[in-house]
Amino acid sequence: MALDPYGFRSENEERPAPGDSGWFAGISTLAWSAFALFVCAGCSGIMAFAEDRPEDQWYDKVGVWLLLISPAAFLGGIAVATATLHGVARRWWTAAGPNVVVGGCGGCLGWALVFLGWLIFVVLLEQ
């Protein structure tokens, strides 16, 4: 019989699942990071082709760029959550469900805080 960490004996010994080696979480983290980087690069490329108007200030361009990269914050949050959850729990399923919920919410919240800070900065700058 197997002895669990709490001292109880068990008939069923816990065996690691095939995905517990970390490769699934690693590939998932790299994929989410690559998607986020692709979105940021695409948005930066779009901004390079935008026409310059004389009345636009530098902070107007930053605001448009922040709006464009909002999906990248979502994707980057998922990448960070995947690495963090797998580092803590060491189970394959942390890279196949909870990472999307926790990372998506965290990434969106982080982007919203940055965007709110930018809005406050622009309002104070214009006064």
C-alpha beads as a LAMMPS data file, in Angstrom:
LAMMPS data file: protein, C-alpha beads

127 atoms
126 bonds

1 atom types
1 bond types

-500.0 500.0 xlo xhi
-500.0 500.0 ylo yhi
-500.0 500.0 zlo zhi

Masses

1 110.0

Atoms # bond

1 1 1 0.000 0.000 0.000
2 1 1 1.088 3.528 -0.738
3 1 1 1.464 6.058 2.056
4 1 1 0.160 9.532 1.227
5 1 1 1.616 12.771 2.680
6 1 1 -1.011 12.832 5.454
7 1 1 -0.138 9.375 6.745
8 1 1 -3.114 7.465 5.370
9 1 1 -2.670 4.241 3.482
10 1 1 -4.170 3.992 0.045
11 1 1 -4.937 1.069 -2.224
12 1 1 -4.436 3.232 -5.314
13 1 1 -0.967 4.624 -5.663
14 1 1 -0.868 8.035 -7.385
15 1 1 1.108 7.875 -10.581
16 1 1 2.117 10.904 -12.599
17 1 1 0.133 11.433 -15.779
18 1 1 2.020 11.398 -19.096
19 1 1 1.631 15.168 -19.426
20 1 1 3.166 15.927 -16.038
21 1 1 6.646 16.291 -17.500
22 1 1 6.103 19.991 -18.150
23 1 1 6.320 19.918 -21.939
24 1 1 2.614 20.691 -22.347
25 1 1 2.832 23.769 -20.118
26 1 1 6.044 24.872 -21.824
27 1 1 4.587 24.615 -25.298
28 1 1 1.402 26.343 -24.151
29 1 1 3.374 29.204 -22.580
30 1 1 5.470 29.655 -25.718
31 1 1 2.388 29.623 -27.953
32 1 1 0.487 32.229 -25.905
33 1 1 3.623 34.415 -25.713
34 1 1 4.156 34.140 -29.473
35 1 1 0.554 35.136 -30.175
36 1 1 0.880 38.147 -27.851
37 1 1 4.136 39.197 -29.504
38 1 1 2.568 38.783 -32.951
39 1 1 -0.331 41.069 -31.987
40 1 1 2.020 43.723 -30.553
41 1 1 4.242 43.614 -33.637
42 1 1 1.235 43.844 -35.930
43 1 1 -0.164 46.819 -34.037
44 1 1 3.202 48.558 -34.110
45 1 1 3.379 47.903 -37.852
46 1 1 -0.084 49.362 -38.345
47 1 1 0.916 52.459 -36.381
48 1 1 3.966 52.937 -38.628
49 1 1 1.672 53.328 -41.642
50 1 1 -0.796 55.689 -39.947
51 1 1 -0.875 59.150 -41.417
52 1 1 0.467 61.921 -39.234
53 1 1 -1.881 64.813 -38.573
54 1 1 -0.449 68.063 -37.237
55 1 1 -2.936 68.260 -34.358
56 1 1 -1.974 64.806 -32.995
57 1 1 0.400 64.708 -30.065
58 1 1 2.667 61.809 -29.085
59 1 1 0.296 60.775 -26.304
60 1 1 -2.565 60.468 -28.798
61 1 1 -0.543 57.892 -30.722
62 1 1 0.262 56.035 -27.511
63 1 1 -3.441 55.899 -26.677
64 1 1 -4.336 54.440 -30.064
65 1 1 -1.537 51.902 -29.708
66 1 1 -2.797 50.928 -26.239
67 1 1 -6.254 50.344 -27.653
68 1 1 -4.851 48.246 -30.476
69 1 1 -2.747 45.996 -28.231
70 1 1 -5.554 45.152 -25.808
71 1 1 -5.797 41.564 -27.138
72 1 1 -2.072 41.142 -26.531
73 1 1 -2.571 41.895 -22.830
74 1 1 -5.137 39.094 -22.676
75 1 1 -2.781 36.659 -24.440
76 1 1 0.257 37.702 -22.411
77 1 1 -1.702 37.286 -19.181
78 1 1 -2.541 33.721 -20.192
79 1 1 1.144 33.005 -20.881
80 1 1 2.172 34.309 -17.455
81 1 1 -0.642 32.395 -15.733
82 1 1 0.324 29.186 -17.517
83 1 1 3.908 29.384 -16.325
84 1 1 2.889 30.410 -12.798
85 1 1 0.166 27.806 -12.318
86 1 1 2.330 25.008 -13.660
87 1 1 5.239 26.145 -11.515
88 1 1 3.053 26.006 -8.408
89 1 1 0.877 22.942 -9.060
90 1 1 3.052 20.890 -11.435
91 1 1 0.009 19.319 -13.103
92 1 1 -0.715 19.224 -16.834
93 1 1 -4.282 20.481 -16.442
94 1 1 -3.083 23.876 -15.177
95 1 1 -2.059 24.579 -18.782
96 1 1 -5.410 23.469 -20.208
97 1 1 -8.148 25.520 -18.574
98 1 1 -7.433 27.484 -15.392
99 1 1 -4.624 29.347 -17.115
100 1 1 -7.055 30.851 -19.629
101 1 1 -9.501 32.054 -16.985
102 1 1 -6.936 33.390 -14.517
103 1 1 -4.591 34.782 -17.166
104 1 1 -7.325 36.310 -19.291
105 1 1 -8.871 38.112 -16.348
106 1 1 -5.476 39.166 -15.002
107 1 1 -4.264 40.387 -18.390
108 1 1 -7.431 42.379 -18.996
109 1 1 -7.254 43.889 -15.514
110 1 1 -3.604 44.807 -16.010
111 1 1 -4.347 46.414 -19.378
112 1 1 -7.302 48.325 -17.892
113 1 1 -5.100 49.701 -15.100
114 1 1 -2.425 50.814 -17.574
115 1 1 -5.057 52.392 -19.826
116 1 1 -6.685 54.166 -16.875
117 1 1 -3.274 55.476 -15.803
118 1 1 -2.658 56.734 -19.327
119 1 1 -6.059 58.474 -19.353
120 1 1 -5.325 60.205 -16.039
121 1 1 -1.898 61.253 -17.353
122 1 1 -3.403 62.735 -20.529
123 1 1 -6.125 64.612 -18.649
124 1 1 -3.560 66.086 -16.237
125 1 1 -1.242 66.940 -19.151
126 1 1 -3.963 68.788 -21.057
127 1 1 -4.969 71.036 -18.139

Bonds

1 1 1 2
2 1 2 3
3 1 3 4
4 1 4 5
5 1 5 6
6 1 6 7
7 1 7 8
8 1 8 9
9 1 9 10
10 1 10 11
11 1 11 12
12 1 12 13
13 1 13 14
14 1 14 15
15 1 15 16
16 1 16 17
17 1 17 18
18 1 18 19
19 1 19 20
20 1 20 21
21 1 21 22
22 1 22 23
23 1 23 24
24 1 24 25
25 1 25 26
26 1 26 27
27 1 27 28
28 1 28 29
29 1 29 30
30 1 30 31
31 1 31 32
32 1 32 33
33 1 33 34
34 1 34 35
35 1 35 36
36 1 36 37
37 1 37 38
38 1 38 39
39 1 39 40
40 1 40 41
41 1 41 42
42 1 42 43
43 1 43 44
44 1 44 45
45 1 45 46
46 1 46 47
47 1 47 48
48 1 48 49
49 1 49 50
50 1 50 51
51 1 51 52
52 1 52 53
53 1 53 54
54 1 54 55
55 1 55 56
56 1 56 57
57 1 57 58
58 1 58 59
59 1 59 60
60 1 60 61
61 1 61 62
62 1 62 63
63 1 63 64
64 1 64 65
65 1 65 66
66 1 66 67
67 1 67 68
68 1 68 69
69 1 69 70
70 1 70 71
71 1 71 72
72 1 72 73
73 1 73 74
74 1 74 75
75 1 75 76
76 1 76 77
77 1 77 78
78 1 78 79
79 1 79 80
80 1 80 81
81 1 81 82
82 1 82 83
83 1 83 84
84 1 84 85
85 1 85 86
86 1 86 87
87 1 87 88
88 1 88 89
89 1 89 90
90 1 90 91
91 1 91 92
92 1 92 93
93 1 93 94
94 1 94 95
95 1 95 96
96 1 96 97
97 1 97 98
98 1 98 99
99 1 99 100
100 1 100 101
101 1 101 102
102 1 102 103
103 1 103 104
104 1 104 105
105 1 105 106
106 1 106 107
107 1 107 108
108 1 108 109
109 1 109 110
110 1 110 111
111 1 111 112
112 1 112 113
113 1 113 114
114 1 114 115
115 1 115 116
116 1 116 117
117 1 117 118
118 1 118 119
119 1 119 120
120 1 120 121
121 1 121 122
122 1 122 123
123 1 123 124
124 1 124 125
125 1 125 126
126 1 126 127
